[in-house]
Amino acid sequence: MRILITGAGGPSAISVWKSLSADHELHMADIDPCAAGLYLVPEDRRLIVPRGDSPELAPALHAACRARSIELLLPTVDSEFVPLASARADFEVLGVALPISPLEALEVCRDKNLLISRLRGLAPVPDSEPLTPAVAARVDTFPRFVKPRSGAGSRGAEKIASRRELEAQAMDGSLLLQEYLPGEEYSVDVYVHSDGRVMAAVPRERMKTDSGVAVTARTLHNEELIASAVRIAEVIGIRYVANIQFKRAADGVFKLLEINPRFPGSLPLTTASGIDMPKLMVDDVLGRDMPDGLLPFREIMVVRYWTEHYFDCSEWERLCHR
């Protein structure tokens, strides 16, 4: 297939490139001409695009798909998902597959308060409510945890150890105040067939992280995590790929942190364990027969390191002046 991947500077896009580059014609897009993934493909397959929060993003990608005869558009940047899902019909008219979750599911994932409310009583979630003066006044034990209702990753999230720290937070409901989860953190990579069947759920222990990306991790068979991830994906209506993050609570239960409805940066570990999700996605889009039931995977561990890719400076200069 002819596939356009956005977010070429991020680990998610490069991880997908590792799985698909040998068998498909990949085009890479990013807002930054210094994005590493741009230089993993030939010059005529590189593209500079507007930011994910720009109203020009969807029209620019639509024009690029038409000009390049793209068959599958794969966004990997969180801010791009809702705008592109909103324009899904425009891409379908071109015959471009957009294998991401439905707009409603994406909007639920983006609002962490709505996400927890939707799952309460159906899957393990932390005690949580929007932070207001009235909520703060009821707090009588610490530590607690605060994080933005919207946004991705750990930006703006912090442990609150005292009332003084709590009172320094915004009280306008834009933050969630949650129980503190002291245990280890796990991510579960899930693949959900376009018809709603959960085909894979692979737990990963995030053993060491750098700038929010796991640099040491391992897969493991944990039935509690697998069952919770499958249930959450079904309730929220996830399609294709998502990364569901959990942390162990003081009572030993793994509780939901968030859902990233995209390919994770640690995707190569899941692939090495036996579940190649980018290839599953392509088979799904092409309508190929796919097995029923959860696919098996093996327990394996990874450590990660930097590598270099060299090219002539003129390539960067030409890309900057397109």
N, C-alpha and C positions, 0 to 999 in steps of 0.2 A: 504494500500500500504506500501511497504518498501521504506522509504524516507531518503535521506542523505542531511542534512542541513549544510552548511559551515558558518563560522563566528560565532561560538557558544558563543563567548564572547561578542557579540554585542546585542543591544536591538532588532534589526530586527529578528535575529534567535530565540531569546527567545520568542518574540511575536508570531512567527509562531508555535513554540512548544506549546504555550498555546492553540492555536486553534486546533491543530491536534493530540496531544499526546494521547488523550483518544481513538482515533479511528484507529490509524495507528502505525506501527513500525518505530520509528524515530531513526536515527543515527545522531550524532552531530560531527562536525569536526572544528578544529581551529589550528592556528599555535602555540598557547600558552597552555601548560598543566594546567595553572591556570584559563582558560576561564570558567566562571560560567556555561554556558550551557552544557558543557561536563558532568557535574555531575548531570544533570537532567534526564539522561538516564542510563541504566545498563552499567556496565563496558565493556561488549563485543560490545557495540554500540558506543564507543568513538574512535576518530581518530585524530592523529596529522598530519597535512598536510603542504606542503611548502607555502611560501608567495604567495599572489595573483599575484605579478609581477615576480615570478620565472618561468622559462621555464619548471620546473618539476611539476608545479601544475596540469595541465591537465592530464599528464600521471599517476600521483599519484592518482588522483580521478578516472580515468578510471580503474586502477587496483583495487581500493577499491570497485567500483561499481560491477565489475566482481566477486570479491571474496565474497562480501556480498549479491549478487543477488539483488542489488538496482534497483528499478523500476522508481524512480523519483529523480533527483539531483537538489537541490535548492540552488544556491549560494546567499549569502546576503552581500558580500563584494564588493565594487565598482570595485576594481582593478582586480577582478576575471572574470568579465562579458565578456570582449572582448576576452581573451584567451579561455574561455570555449565555447563561441559562435563560435569561429574559429574552434574548435574541435567538433562541434555539430554532424557531421556525424559519428565520431568514437563512440560517446555515443549511437546514434540511432542504430548502428549495434548491440550493446549489448541489445537493447530494453529498453534503459534508456531514459525517457522523460526529457527534459531540458526546462522547461517553462519560458524562458526569451525572450526578444525582439530580432528581427533579428540583425545580426552583423552591418548592415548599420545604423540602428536606434541607436544602442549603441554607435557607433563611432560619430554620430552627437551629441548625448547627452554629450559625453566626451569632445568635443571641443565646448566651449560656444560661440565662435565667429561664428562657422559654424551653430550652433543651432539658434542663433539670425538671421543670414543671411537667413536661410531656412524659418523662420517664418515671416520675415518682410513683412508687408502688408497683412498678413493672420491672425495674432493674435497680441494682444498688447505686444510689447517688448520695453525695454528702448533704448534710443539713446545710441549707443555703437560703439566703433571702437578700434582696437589694438593700444596700446600706443607706439608712436614713437616720436622723437624730433619734427617732423613737426606737428603732432597732438597736442603735448603739447604746441607748440607755438601759436596755434589758441585758446587756452582756455582763456576766459576772465571773467568767472564767477565761483564762488565756492559757496557751496561745490560740489564736484564730488565724484565718487566712483571708486575704482580699485579692480580687482580680477583676479586671474590667468585664462588664457584661458582653461586650463585643470585642473583636480582635483575635489575633492568632498568636500562638506561642506563649512565652512567659512574660511578655512585655506588660509592665504595670502590676504584675502579681508579686505579693510579698507576704511573709509571715508577720503577724502582729503579736507582739509579746506583752504589751501593756496598754492600759487605757490611754495613756498619753499618745502612744503611737496610733491607737484607734481614732482618737479625736483629731488627729492631723490629716485624716483621710477625707476625701470628698463625700459629702452626705446627701448627694442629690439623686441617689438611686442608680448612678452610672456604674457603681462597683457592686460586686457581690461579696457579702460577708459569709464565710463558710467555716465549717468545722475544720480543724487542722488535721491533715492526714500524715502521720509521722513515718509511715512505712516506705518500702521500696516502690519504685515506679516501673510500670510495664506498659508497653504498647502492643496492641493486637492489630495486625494487618488483616483486613477482611476483603474478600472479593465476593460481590453479589451479582449474579447473572442479571441480565436486563429484564428477565421475567420475574425477578424477585427471589430466586433461590440463592441462599448463602452457600457458596462453593468452597470457601476457604476461610480459616480463622487461625492465624499464626501468632501466638504470643511471643514478644521479645522483651527480655529484661534489659533496661537501659543502664548498663553497669558504670559507664563513664561518659560524660557529655562535654562538649566544647561548643560554646555559642549556641546552645540549644539543640545541637545535633549529636546523636550518639556516636562516639568513636570507639567504644568497646561495648559489645552487646552479645547476647546469646538467645537462641530460640529455645523454647521448652514446652513440653506438653503439660498444660495446667487446665484441667477440665472446668474449674470455676471461671477462669478468665475466658475460655472459649465459649462457654454457655452464655455468659453475660454479654460478650461481644456480639454473638449471633442474635440474641434477643434484642439488643439495642439497635442493631442494623435493621432488623425487621420492623420494630416499632417506629423508627424515624423514617423509614422508607428509602434507605441508602440504595444506590445502584452503582455498579462497577466497583471502584476502589475507595476505601476509607481506612484511616488510621485512628483507632479508638484507644484513648489513653486512660490508664487507671493508676491509682495509688492505694496502698494498703492503709486502712483506717486502724485506730487504736484497738478495735475489737477484732482485728484480723481479716475483716472483709475488704475485698478490693472494690473501691468505689470510683465512679466515673470522674475523670478530669475534664475531658473535652473530646470532640470528634473533629478530625481534620479530614474532610471529604475529598481527599486527593492522594496521589502516590506519596509515600513517605521518603525522607532523605536516606533512611536506612534500608531501602528496598533491596539492595544487593544481598543482604543477609537472608531475607525471606526467599529470594530467588535461589540462593545457594542451598537453602533447606529443602528445595524441591517444588516450590510454588512460584512459578514465573508469571506474576500478575500482568505485566504488559502483554505477554503472549496470550494469556487468557482473554484479555480485553480485545485483542485483534480477532481471535477466533469467535468471540461473542458478537462483535460488530459484523463479521462476515457471515454469521448465521450457521457456523459449523456445529456439528453435534458435540455436546459437552457432557461429562459424566454427572450423575446424580450423587448427592451426599457430599460430606466434607472431604476434601482431598487430603491425603496423608502428607506429612512433612517430617523431617528428621531434626533432632537437636544438634545444633552446631553453634560455634562461637566465632566472633570476628574482632580483630583490631584493625583500625584504619590509619592511613598515613597519606601525606601529600604526594602528588606526582606532578611532573612538569610536561607541558606541551609547547614546543617552540615553533615560531612561524615568522615570516618576514614582516617588518613594521608597516610595509605598504598595504598589507591586508587590512590592518586596523584603520589606517588613514582613509582608504577607499570606503570602508563601512561608515566612518564618521561623516563623510561628505555625500552620502547617498541622498 
